[in-house]
């Protein structure tokens, strides 16, 4: 569901509206989980 320009606050361009989760979010979660696993394995 796309947001209309009239629904946005002032100063927020339409390009800043994201409908899906960004791929880098999954990458950061994977790095965080891997680092915790490495810390637990190397105790």
VENNORMO-V508812 format. One record per run of one state. SS is the DSSP state (A for helix, B for strand, O for the rest). FROM is the first residue (numbers start at 0). LEN is the number of residues. If there is no record, write none. Layout:
ss->[SS | SS]
from->[FROM | FROM]
len->[LEN | LEN]
//
This chain:
ss->[O | A | O | A | O | A | O]
from->[0 | 4 | 7 | 13 | 16 | 22 | 41]
len->[4 | 3 | 6 | 3 | 6 | 19 | 2]
//
